[in-house]
Amino acid sequence: MNKRKIGILIVLLAAVCFSSYGQGAKSLKINEILVNNTDNYQDDYGQHSAWIEIFNTSFASVDAGSCYLTNDKRVLDPNLSIEERVSMMYTVPKSDVLTEIAPRQHLLFWADNKPNRGTFHLNFALDSVASNWIALYDANGKTLVDSVTIPANIPVNFSYAREADGATKWVLKGGDDSNYVTPSTNNQTQDKQEKVDGFRKHDGLGIAMSVIAMTIVFCGLILLYLSFRIIGNISLKLAKRNAMKAHGITDKKEAKEKAIGAESGEVFAVIALALHEYQDNVHDIEDTILTINKVKRNYSPWNSKIYTLRQTPRK
């Protein structure tokens, strides 16, 4: 294996490692938390409990199974062993298929200190008066993926959330129709489409939209035509070069006089069709061995009819 192949192999391995790293738990973010829930979102038992929303910032699915959630700051002690740290956290079950978060989607956990109610019910509760620290750890129990400190005295049914999904700025949400709490959905919702509304205002009949659409389509067709034309010319040149090489001719003028590589398009079409049929097994089943045998006839005067006919006497 030469140096070039080794270099390509190293690049491919690095790409695989970086892609797997980018699509792992590092892509998860604590996105929104509601501490004091009295008449907001209900869990699957019809209870109003505090909840924590996790957001997948990547464009690939990420499984939160085997990750850890905690509100115990003692896990920050670097002298703790992995076993000691894990014992202070909630382990997200790995066997639940619902822990897989789709690209740019959310997962909701209930901080009700009732883990026996299911996968998404944590083994700790949040303090509705004091500040709360929440952390998300990777499956190794050592790597801190994300953490946030929630201020004290958050109003009832208000959430502490990122301004937009995965953003760095945190804001208080709730109490206003334009800034409402958004569990399991985007933190920043758009009720209006400004660009669409502006386009509708200035082009009510859609004439400009039709012209733009047809222009784009025809430009695309022209680009396709030019692409196929260029590729076709390159293919013809390569075919002529290979034909000259096969016949041992280096002079282009001599090759032109002998019509080397000047086969018509019909010839190439037939060859391409034959190859296509051969690869798809739609050709006739034929034997490649041809056998020719000489026909032998057994002749005997006793079974010949010419001897049983009367002959007309000759004068």
C-alpha positions as CSV (number, residue, x, y, z in Angstrom):
1,M,0.0,0.0,0.0
2,N,1.6,3.3,-1.1
3,K,1.5,6.6,0.7
4,R,-1.4,7.9,-1.4
5,K,-3.7,5.1,-0.4
6,I,-2.6,5.4,3.3
7,G,-3.5,9.1,3.1
8,I,-6.9,8.5,1.6
9,L,-7.6,5.9,4.3
10,I,-6.6,8.3,7.1
11,V,-8.9,11.0,5.6
12,L,-11.8,8.7,5.4
13,L,-11.3,7.5,9.0
14,A,-11.1,11.1,10.2
15,A,-14.3,12.0,8.3
16,V,-16.2,9.0,9.9
17,C,-14.9,9.9,13.4
18,F,-15.9,13.6,13.0
19,S,-19.3,12.7,11.6
20,S,-20.0,10.3,14.4
21,Y,-18.8,12.9,16.9
22,G,-21.0,15.6,15.4
23,Q,-24.1,13.4,15.5
24,G,-23.6,12.2,19.1
25,A,-24.8,13.5,22.4
26,K,-22.8,16.7,21.9
27,S,-25.6,17.8,19.6
28,L,-28.1,17.8,22.4
29,K,-29.0,21.0,24.3
30,I,-31.2,21.8,27.3
31,N,-33.7,24.0,25.5
32,E,-36.6,25.0,27.9
33,I,-37.5,24.4,31.5
34,L,-40.8,25.1,33.4
35,V,-40.3,24.8,37.1
36,N,-43.7,25.7,38.7
37,N,-46.5,24.1,36.7
38,T,-50.1,24.5,37.9
39,D,-52.2,24.6,34.8
40,N,-49.8,24.3,31.9
41,Y,-48.8,21.2,30.0
42,Q,-49.9,17.8,31.5
43,D,-47.9,14.6,31.5
44,D,-49.2,11.1,30.4
45,Y,-50.8,10.7,33.9
46,G,-52.7,14.0,33.6
47,Q,-50.5,15.6,36.2
48,H,-49.0,19.2,36.1
49,S,-45.3,18.7,36.9
50,A,-42.1,20.5,36.1
51,W,-40.6,19.6,32.8
52,I,-37.3,19.8,31.0
53,E,-37.0,20.0,27.2
54,I,-34.0,18.7,25.2
55,F,-33.3,19.9,21.7
56,N,-31.3,18.1,19.0
57,T,-29.3,20.8,17.2
58,S,-27.9,18.5,14.5
59,F,-29.4,17.4,11.2
60,A,-29.2,13.7,12.1
61,S,-31.1,11.6,14.6
62,V,-29.5,11.3,18.0
63,D,-30.4,8.8,20.6
64,A,-30.6,10.2,24.2
65,G,-30.5,6.7,25.6
66,S,-27.8,6.1,28.2
67,C,-27.3,9.8,28.7
68,Y,-27.8,11.3,32.2
69,L,-29.8,14.2,33.7
70,T,-29.2,15.6,37.1
71,N,-29.8,18.7,39.3
72,D,-27.2,17.7,41.9
73,K,-24.1,19.9,41.8
74,R,-22.0,17.4,43.7
75,V,-21.4,15.6,40.3
76,L,-19.0,18.5,39.4
77,D,-16.5,17.2,41.9
78,P,-13.6,15.9,39.8
79,N,-12.5,13.5,42.5
80,L,-15.7,11.4,42.2
81,S,-15.5,8.1,40.4
82,I,-17.8,7.3,37.5
83,E,-19.9,5.0,39.7
84,E,-20.4,7.7,42.4
85,R,-21.3,10.3,39.8
86,V,-23.8,8.1,38.0
87,S,-25.5,7.3,41.3
88,M,-26.4,11.0,41.7
89,M,-28.0,11.2,38.2
90,Y,-31.0,9.9,36.3
91,T,-30.0,7.4,33.5
92,V,-32.1,7.7,30.4
93,P,-33.1,4.1,29.5
94,K,-31.4,2.8,26.4
95,S,-34.0,0.2,25.4
96,D,-36.8,2.8,24.7
97,V,-37.1,3.6,21.0
98,L,-38.8,6.9,21.9
99,T,-35.5,8.3,23.2
100,E,-34.3,8.8,19.7
101,I,-34.6,12.5,18.8
102,A,-35.2,13.3,15.1
103,P,-33.2,16.1,13.5
104,R,-34.0,19.5,14.9
105,Q,-36.7,18.1,17.2
106,H,-37.4,18.0,20.9
107,L,-37.7,15.5,23.8
108,L,-39.6,16.3,27.0
109,F,-38.7,14.9,30.5
110,W,-40.9,15.3,33.6
111,A,-39.0,16.4,36.8
112,D,-41.5,14.8,39.2
113,N,-39.3,12.4,41.2
114,K,-41.4,9.5,40.0
115,P,-39.1,7.4,37.7
116,N,-41.4,4.4,38.2
117,R,-43.9,6.1,35.9
118,G,-41.8,5.6,32.8
119,T,-38.8,6.5,30.8
120,F,-39.4,10.3,30.7
121,H,-40.1,10.7,34.4
122,L,-36.9,11.7,36.3
123,N,-35.8,10.7,39.7
124,F,-35.6,14.3,41.0
125,A,-37.9,17.3,41.3
126,L,-37.2,21.0,40.8
127,D,-37.4,23.7,43.6
128,S,-40.2,26.1,42.7
129,V,-38.6,28.9,44.9
130,A,-34.8,28.6,44.8
131,S,-32.6,28.5,41.8
132,N,-32.1,25.2,40.0
133,W,-29.0,23.8,38.3
134,I,-29.7,21.2,35.6
135,A,-27.0,19.3,33.7
136,L,-27.0,16.8,30.8
137,Y,-24.1,14.2,30.8
138,D,-22.9,11.9,28.0
139,A,-23.3,8.2,28.2
140,N,-19.8,7.8,29.7
141,G,-21.0,9.6,32.9
142,K,-18.1,12.0,32.8
143,T,-18.5,14.4,29.8
144,L,-20.7,17.4,30.5
145,V,-22.8,18.0,27.4
146,D,-24.9,21.0,28.6
147,S,-25.9,22.7,31.8
148,V,-28.0,25.7,32.8
149,T,-28.8,27.6,36.0
150,I,-32.4,28.7,36.4
151,P,-33.0,31.8,38.4
152,A,-35.0,31.7,41.6
153,N,-38.6,32.8,41.9
154,I,-39.6,32.0,38.3
155,P,-43.4,33.0,38.0
156,V,-45.9,30.3,38.0
157,N,-46.5,28.7,34.6
158,F,-43.5,30.7,33.1
159,S,-40.7,28.9,31.5
160,Y,-37.0,29.7,31.3
161,A,-36.0,29.0,27.6
162,R,-33.5,29.8,25.0
163,E,-34.6,32.7,22.8
164,A,-34.5,30.3,19.8
165,D,-33.9,26.6,19.6
166,G,-30.2,26.0,20.5
167,A,-29.4,29.7,20.9
168,T,-27.1,31.0,23.6
169,K,-29.5,33.7,25.0
170,W,-32.0,32.7,27.6
171,V,-35.3,34.5,28.2
172,L,-38.5,34.2,30.3
173,K,-41.5,33.0,28.4
174,G,-45.2,33.0,29.4
175,G,-48.1,35.3,30.2
176,D,-48.3,36.8,26.7
177,D,-49.9,35.4,23.6
178,S,-46.8,36.5,21.6
179,N,-44.3,34.9,24.0
180,Y,-46.0,31.7,25.2
181,V,-44.6,28.6,26.6
182,T,-43.6,26.0,23.9
183,P,-43.1,22.5,25.3
184,S,-42.0,19.9,22.6
185,T,-42.0,22.6,19.9
186,N,-39.9,25.5,18.6
187,N,-39.1,28.2,21.1
188,Q,-39.5,30.9,18.5
189,T,-42.7,30.5,16.4
190,Q,-43.7,32.6,13.4
191,D,-47.3,33.3,13.0
192,K,-46.8,35.4,9.8
193,Q,-44.6,35.0,6.8
194,E,-43.3,38.5,6.0
195,K,-41.8,37.6,2.7
196,V,-44.9,35.8,1.4
197,D,-47.2,38.6,2.6
198,G,-45.0,41.2,0.9
199,F,-44.9,39.3,-2.3
200,R,-48.7,38.8,-2.2
201,K,-49.1,42.6,-1.6
202,H,-47.0,43.6,-4.6
203,D,-48.0,40.8,-7.0
204,G,-51.6,39.9,-6.3
205,L,-52.2,38.3,-9.7
206,G,-49.0,36.2,-9.5
207,I,-47.7,37.4,-12.9
208,A,-44.2,38.1,-11.5
209,M,-44.2,34.7,-9.8
210,S,-45.1,33.0,-13.1
211,V,-42.3,34.9,-15.0
212,I,-39.7,34.0,-12.4
213,A,-40.8,30.4,-12.3
214,M,-40.6,30.0,-16.1
215,T,-37.3,31.8,-16.2
216,I,-35.8,29.4,-13.7
217,V,-37.2,26.4,-15.6
218,F,-35.8,27.5,-19.0
219,C,-32.4,28.5,-17.5
220,G,-32.2,25.0,-16.0
221,L,-33.0,23.4,-19.3
222,I,-30.4,25.5,-21.0
223,L,-27.8,24.5,-18.4
224,L,-28.7,20.8,-18.9
225,Y,-28.4,21.1,-22.7
226,L,-24.9,22.8,-22.4
227,S,-23.8,20.1,-19.8
228,F,-24.9,17.2,-22.1
229,R,-23.3,18.9,-25.1
230,I,-20.0,19.4,-23.3
231,I,-20.0,15.9,-21.9
232,G,-20.8,14.5,-25.3
233,N,-18.0,16.3,-27.0
234,I,-15.5,15.1,-24.4
235,S,-16.8,11.5,-24.8
236,L,-16.3,11.7,-28.6
237,K,-12.7,13.0,-28.2
238,L,-11.9,10.3,-25.7
239,A,-13.4,7.6,-28.0
240,K,-11.3,8.9,-31.0
241,R,-8.2,9.0,-28.9
242,N,-8.7,5.4,-27.7
243,A,-9.5,4.3,-31.3
244,M,-6.3,5.9,-32.5
245,K,-4.3,4.2,-29.7
246,A,-5.9,0.8,-30.6
247,H,-4.9,1.2,-34.3
248,G,-1.4,2.5,-33.4
249,I,-2.0,5.9,-35.1
250,T,-0.7,9.2,-33.6
251,D,-1.4,11.6,-36.5
252,K,-4.9,13.1,-36.3
253,K,-4.9,13.8,-40.0
254,E,-4.2,10.2,-40.9
255,A,-6.9,9.1,-38.4
256,K,-9.4,11.4,-40.1
257,E,-8.6,10.1,-43.5
258,K,-9.1,6.5,-42.3
259,A,-12.2,7.5,-40.4
260,I,-10.8,6.2,-37.2
261,G,-13.2,6.7,-34.3
262,A,-15.8,8.3,-36.7
263,E,-18.5,5.7,-36.1
264,S,-22.0,7.0,-36.3
265,G,-24.3,7.6,-33.4
266,E,-26.4,4.6,-34.5
267,V,-23.5,2.3,-33.9
268,F,-22.9,3.5,-30.3
269,A,-26.7,3.4,-29.7
270,V,-26.8,-0.3,-30.7
271,I,-23.8,-1.1,-28.6
272,A,-25.2,0.7,-25.6
273,L,-28.6,-1.1,-26.0
274,A,-26.9,-4.5,-26.3
275,L,-24.9,-3.8,-23.2
276,H,-28.0,-2.7,-21.3
277,E,-29.9,-5.8,-22.4
278,Y,-27.0,-8.0,-21.4
279,Q,-26.6,-6.5,-18.0
280,D,-30.4,-6.7,-17.3
281,N,-30.6,-10.3,-18.6
282,V,-33.3,-9.5,-21.1
283,H,-31.3,-10.8,-24.1
284,D,-32.1,-14.1,-25.8
285,I,-30.6,-17.2,-24.2
286,E,-28.2,-18.6,-26.8
287,D,-25.5,-21.2,-26.9
288,T,-22.1,-19.9,-27.8
289,I,-21.0,-23.3,-29.3
290,L,-22.0,-24.0,-32.8
291,T,-21.8,-27.6,-34.0
292,I,-22.1,-28.6,-37.7
293,N,-22.7,-32.3,-38.5
294,K,-22.8,-33.9,-41.9
295,V,-26.1,-35.5,-42.7
296,K,-25.8,-39.2,-43.6
297,R,-28.6,-41.0,-45.5
298,N,-28.7,-44.8,-45.7
299,Y,-29.4,-45.8,-49.3
300,S,-30.5,-49.2,-50.6
301,P,-31.9,-50.2,-54.0
302,W,-34.4,-52.4,-52.3
303,N,-36.3,-49.5,-50.7
304,S,-35.9,-47.1,-53.7
305,K,-39.1,-46.5,-55.6
306,I,-37.4,-45.9,-58.9
307,Y,-36.8,-49.6,-59.4
308,T,-40.5,-50.5,-58.9
309,L,-41.7,-48.2,-61.7
310,R,-42.2,-49.5,-65.2
311,Q,-40.0,-47.9,-67.8
312,T,-41.4,-47.0,-71.2
313,P,-39.7,-49.1,-73.9
314,R,-37.4,-47.1,-76.2
315,K,-37.3,-47.7,-79.9
